Amino acid sequence: MDQAPVDFHLEDLESLAATFRRAIEASDRRSLPASFQHFPRGACDDASLLLAEYLFRQGLPRAQRVSGKRGEQTHVWLELRGMTIDITADQFDDYPETRFVLSEAKWHVQFHPVESRAAEIVKFDSHTTSTLRRAYTVITTKLPATE
């Protein structure tokens, strides 16, 4: 069940996304799923799902997980109230942005939509859900302490 909508701004969302990205980068890769071994390359799906969980636990609405395909390349990112949230797009050499949250996702339109659904880690088999929950715990231990 989704939480009640809260007001948020693009800058707030950018800050949360950047903080979570730094926590992933600070985490011991040996404690994370194989998809994170060359982060951000190859980690877009798992990283997006874990970021969505983090944002939801911060009181934001449930984001949508969007997957797309460009030629032989696939990619996954989040969408939330018209904003695109992508902490792994820099794995692509042609990604022109330095921000993780965009109000206009001009680069992402190159990917033909394959699927869009609620970004929830519990929508998988028990093994995958358990693996993602463990990864979430590892990553969130690297988040800065809140007051």
Secondary structure, DSSP 8 states (H G I E B T S, - for coil): ---------HHHHHHHHHHHHHHHHHS-GGGS-GGGTTTTTT-HHHHHHHHHHHHHHTT----EEEEEEETTEEEEEEEETTEEE-SSGGGSTT---S-SEESS-TTGGGSEEEEEEE--GGGS-HHHHHHHHHHHHHHHTTS----
